[in-house]
């Protein structure tokens, strides 16, 4: 059997609704590794926020910050930082509208504004993330891989038009990720596949969210979770069961990669 690259999202995919990996998922990932396949976590979380899951699942290969950084055997092999000048303008733009901005390094996170703490806390708590502390000068002291702006969908078009340097990917009713215009999980997954000599047709991706759509479309086989929204499922080749009902295991069995 040809060696496969299997890339899996964390929230809503690798984790169930109690934010834990299923036993069937743990066993399936171990079987994939033992068969010689390359298993990669691909998440919108930073390394700081993904670290516990990475450790629990025994993964040594992972893509974080929606594709802006990648690690193989825990060594960084890819970096795509946000444009600093554009970030300065975006922070000023958000401040004028009293919208909060959080910035992410690999292992650090901070709010650079301080307008609506409860709203930020609600969004971060939705996936069990930590509440960022307030540090107005964070940008001056850290490399920034990703950001979040906290606003509802009524302001999507305003931010998108003002900042063509970035893509804004909604992950919560009150928050969007800020990622490079030409960056995504998909592009980084394909770059890693090329690096290790795996053809795109042998790339399999699992996801459930807006930031997974590209990697579901561009992979040889895209697998959407049963709990994914309809537009995410439409981007996939296969729709499996939910993250609470052994969806990952069932899809891998369908693909004859586990027994």
C-alpha positions as a printed NumPy array, in Angstrom:
array([[  0.   ,   0.   ,   0.   ],
       [  1.204,   3.495,  -0.865],
       [  2.23 ,   5.587,   2.127],
       [ -0.441,   8.137,   3.027],
       [ -0.33 ,  11.527,   4.707],
       [ -3.321,  11.826,   7.032],
       [ -3.976,  15.343,   8.392],
       [ -6.606,  15.869,  11.068],
       [ -8.175,  18.949,  12.6  ],
       [ -8.508,  19.083,  16.406],
       [-11.728,  20.783,  17.522],
       [-14.846,  18.991,  16.355],
       [-12.731,  16.312,  14.666],
       [-10.065,  14.679,  16.83 ],
       [-11.903,  15.805,  19.962],
       [-15.473,  14.882,  20.821],
       [-18.031,  17.297,  22.25 ],
       [-16.492,  16.77 ,  25.706],
       [-13.151,  17.95 ,  24.228],
       [-11.574,  14.506,  24.562],
       [-10.245,  12.091,  21.912],
       [-12.295,   8.909,  21.533],
       [-10.637,   5.588,  22.291],
       [-11.379,   4.488,  18.721],
       [ -9.519,   7.559,  17.443],
       [ -6.468,   6.889,  19.629],
       [ -6.258,   3.285,  18.433],
       [ -6.763,   4.252,  14.786],
       [ -3.936,   6.821,  14.861],
       [ -1.605,   4.284,  16.433],
       [ -2.486,   1.743,  13.742],
       [ -1.775,   4.294,  11.013],
       [  1.653,   5.041,  12.447],
       [  2.484,   1.368,  12.806],
       [  1.571,   0.864,   9.141],
       [  4.077,   3.575,   8.164],
       [  1.685,   6.365,   7.3  ],
       [  2.439,   9.995,   8.179],
       [ -0.068,  11.348,  10.713],
       [ -0.236,  15.133,  11.123],
       [ -2.428,  17.317,  13.312],
       [ -3.645,  20.387,  11.388],
       [ -5.247,  22.973,  13.64 ],
       [ -6.136,  26.621,  13.892],
       [ -4.789,  26.592,  17.445],
       [ -1.316,  27.875,  18.261],
       [  1.29 ,  25.434,  19.597],
       [  0.547,  26.736,  23.09 ],
       [ -3.165,  25.966,  22.791],
       [ -2.658,  22.666,  20.953],
       [  0.158,  21.324,  23.118],
       [ -1.943,  19.233,  25.49 ],
       [ -3.78 ,  17.512,  22.635],
       [ -0.562,  16.939,  20.675],
       [  0.959,  15.263,  23.727],
       [ -2.147,  13.201,  24.53 ],
       [ -2.347,  11.853,  20.982],
       [  1.385,  11.14 ,  20.813],
       [  1.814,  13.23 ,  17.668],
       [  5.255,  14.463,  16.642],
       [  4.079,  16.139,  13.422],
       [  1.706,  19.1  ,  13.514],
       [  0.545,  22.193,  11.686],
       [ -0.614,  25.048,  13.908],
       [ -1.969,  28.583,  13.515],
       [ -4.049,  27.612,  10.453],
       [ -0.963,  26.604,   8.494],
       [  1.4  ,  29.406,   9.476],
       [  3.796,  27.011,  11.231],
       [  4.593,  23.325,  10.783],
       [  6.663,  20.829,  12.726],
       [  8.065,  17.444,  11.804],
       [  9.371,  15.342,  14.686],
       [  8.839,  18.468,  16.824],
       [ 11.279,  20.497,  14.681],
       [  9.911,  23.58 ,  12.922],
       [ 10.057,  23.19 ,   9.144],
       [  7.699,  25.96 ,   8.006],
       [  7.02 ,  29.578,   9.031],
       [  4.659,  32.193,   7.565],
       [  4.301,  35.268,   9.763],
       [  1.585,  37.903,   9.516],
       [  2.655,  41.127,   7.815],
       [  3.678,  43.474,  10.64 ],
       [  2.827,  46.785,   8.937],
       [ -0.633,  45.531,   7.983],
       [ -1.163,  44.3  ,  11.541],
       [ -0.384,  47.744,  12.926],
       [ -3.047,  49.203,  10.636],
       [ -5.529,  46.486,  11.529],
       [ -5.106,  47.052,  15.265],
       [ -5.726,  50.78 ,  14.787],
       [ -8.747,  50.012,  12.584],
       [-10.196,  47.673,  15.225],
       [ -9.553,  50.171,  18.014],
       [-11.521,  52.833,  16.151],
       [-14.461,  50.411,  16.161],
       [-13.826,  49.238,  19.738],
       [-13.229,  45.659,  18.646],
       [-10.719,  43.481,  20.436],
       [ -7.653,  41.924,  18.83 ],
       [ -5.596,  39.012,  20.139],
       [ -2.229,  38.022,  18.66 ],
       [ -0.543,  34.618,  18.744],
       [  3.083,  33.617,  18.804],
       [  3.865,  29.91 ,  18.799],
       [  3.803,  29.703,  22.575],
       [  2.355,  33.041,  23.611],
       [ -0.919,  34.904,  23.274],
       [ -2.138,  38.333,  24.339],
       [ -4.931,  40.818,  23.832],
       [ -3.571,  44.083,  22.472],
       [ -6.886,  45.84 ,  23.165],
       [ -9.205,  45.84 ,  26.184],
       [-12.785,  46.615,  25.149],
       [-15.046,  43.626,  25.868],
       [-13.427,  41.022,  28.118],
       [-16.597,  38.88 ,  28.565],
       [-17.06 ,  38.572,  24.783],
       [-13.437,  37.478,  24.287],
       [-13.701,  35.067,  27.215],
       [-16.857,  33.495,  25.786],
       [-15.202,  32.84 ,  22.433],
       [-12.025,  31.394,  23.958],
       [-13.995,  29.218,  26.365],
       [-15.912,  27.679,  23.456],
       [-12.967,  25.371,  22.76 ],
       [-11.378,  25.342,  26.214],
       [ -8.748,  27.94 ,  25.36 ],
       [ -7.057,  30.222,  27.85 ],
       [ -8.128,  33.838,  28.254],
       [ -5.371,  36.027,  26.76 ],
       [ -3.823,  38.554,  29.12 ],
       [ -3.663,  42.213,  28.099],
       [ -0.319,  43.328,  26.627],
       [ -0.598,  46.356,  24.377],
       [  3.009,  46.116,  23.098],
       [  2.917,  42.381,  22.267],
       [  3.529,  43.012,  18.564],
       [  6.802,  44.783,  19.336],
       [  8.261,  41.784,  21.168],
       [  6.975,  38.671,  19.398],
       [  6.777,  37.02 ,  16.004],
       [  3.068,  36.85 ,  15.168],
       [  1.748,  33.811,  13.302],
       [ -1.963,  34.431,  13.695],
       [ -4.493,  36.773,  15.222],
       [ -8.136,  36.966,  16.195],
       [-10.519,  39.883,  15.875],
       [-13.685,  39.744,  17.914],
       [-16.754,  40.912,  15.986],
       [-19.943,  39.378,  14.609],
       [-20.676,  38.613,  10.974],
       [-22.19 ,  42.054,  10.33 ],
       [-18.632,  43.44 ,  10.061],
       [-17.127,  40.702,   7.877],
       [-17.187,  42.694,   4.65 ],
       [-15.785,  45.842,   6.263],
       [-12.657,  44.091,   7.553],
       [-12.191,  41.967,   4.436],
       [-12.218,  45.002,   2.132],
       [ -9.896,  47.037,   4.353],
       [ -7.193,  44.349,   4.644],
       [ -6.522,  42.397,   1.433],
       [ -3.239,  41.24 ,   3.01 ],
       [ -5.2  ,  38.904,   5.276],
       [ -7.919,  36.287,   5.213],
       [-10.525,  36.356,   7.959],
       [-11.869,  32.895,   8.787],
       [-14.831,  32.72 ,  11.128],
       [-14.651,  30.106,  13.879],
       [-17.105,  31.607,  16.402],
       [-20.163,  33.84 ,  16.108],
       [-18.085,  36.661,  17.632],
       [-14.586,  35.951,  16.32 ],
       [-12.521,  35.404,  13.183],
       [ -8.965,  34.185,  12.726],
       [ -6.505,  36.475,  10.949],
       [ -4.226,  34.513,   8.633],
       [ -1.977,  35.459,   5.691],
       [ -3.849,  35.993,   2.416],
       [ -1.921,  33.166,   0.775],
       [ -1.713,  30.888,   3.79 ],
       [ -3.877,  27.96 ,   4.868],
       [ -3.775,  24.498,   6.368],
       [ -4.157,  23.149,   2.826],
       [ -1.089,  24.869,   1.391],
       [  1.083,  23.766,   4.295],
       [ -0.166,  20.17 ,   4.154],
       [  0.674,  19.964,   0.452],
       [  4.101,  21.515,   1.083],
       [  4.851,  18.858,   3.71 ],
       [  3.601,  16.111,   1.411],
       [  6.003,  17.288,  -1.28 ],
       [  8.814,  17.486,   1.282],
       [  8.421,  13.828,   2.245],
       [  7.633,  12.56 ,  -1.256],
       [  3.922,  11.801,  -0.894],
       [  1.769,  12.619,  -3.926],
       [ -1.313,  14.83 ,  -3.325],
       [ -3.577,  11.943,  -4.347],
       [ -2.343,  10.071,  -1.266],
       [ -3.182,  12.932,   1.106],
       [ -6.245,  12.38 ,   3.316],
       [ -7.68 ,  15.203,   5.411],
       [-10.291,  15.245,   8.183],
       [-12.13 ,  18.382,   9.302],
       [-15.365,  20.033,  10.353],
       [-14.905,  23.82 ,  10.237],
       [-14.601,  26.784,   7.894],
       [-10.806,  26.669,   8.105],
       [-10.882,  23.042,   6.896],
       [-12.725,  23.614,   3.618],
       [ -9.601,  24.154,   1.493],
       [ -7.79 ,  21.129,   2.845],
       [-10.868,  18.963,   2.24 ],
       [-11.053,  20.177,  -1.368],
       [ -7.354,  19.974,  -2.213],
       [ -6.569,  16.601,  -0.657],
       [ -6.735,  13.378,  -2.606],
       [ -9.47 ,  12.397,  -0.178],
       [-11.249,  14.936,   2.016],
       [-13.3  ,  13.563,   4.902],
       [-15.859,  15.819,   6.584],
       [-17.176,  14.948,  10.014],
       [-20.891,  14.287,  10.418],
       [-21.094,  17.26 ,  12.775],
       [-19.714,  19.65 ,  10.129],
       [-21.912,  22.329,   8.578],
       [-23.432,  21.471,   5.193],
       [-21.067,  23.708,   3.196],
       [-18.08 ,  21.947,   4.808],
       [-19.532,  18.531,   3.999],
       [-20.052,  19.618,   0.391],
       [-16.306,  20.277,   0.075],
       [-15.431,  16.687,   1.008],
       [-15.268,  13.394,  -0.871],
       [-16.578,  11.468,   2.126],
       [-18.871,  12.443,   4.98 ],
       [-18.323,  10.212,   7.994],
       [-20.081,   9.939,  11.35 ],
       [-19.774,  12.621,  14.032],
       [-16.9  ,  13.303,  16.393],
       [-18.972,  11.633,  19.13 ],
       [-19.761,   8.511,  17.102],
       [-16.352,   7.17 ,  16.005],
       [-16.314,   9.233,  12.81 ],
       [-12.551,   9.088,  12.28 ],
       [-12.314,   5.339,  12.839],
       [-15.297,   4.623,  10.582],
       [-13.845,   6.661,   7.711],
       [-10.423,   5.059,   8.012],
       [-12.052,   1.659,   7.984],
       [-14.049,   2.631,   4.884],
       [-10.743,   3.646,   3.27 ],
       [ -9.282,   0.262,   4.297],
       [ -6.518,   1.87 ,   6.341],
       [ -7.524,   0.29 ,   9.658],
       [ -9.425,  -2.854,  10.596]])
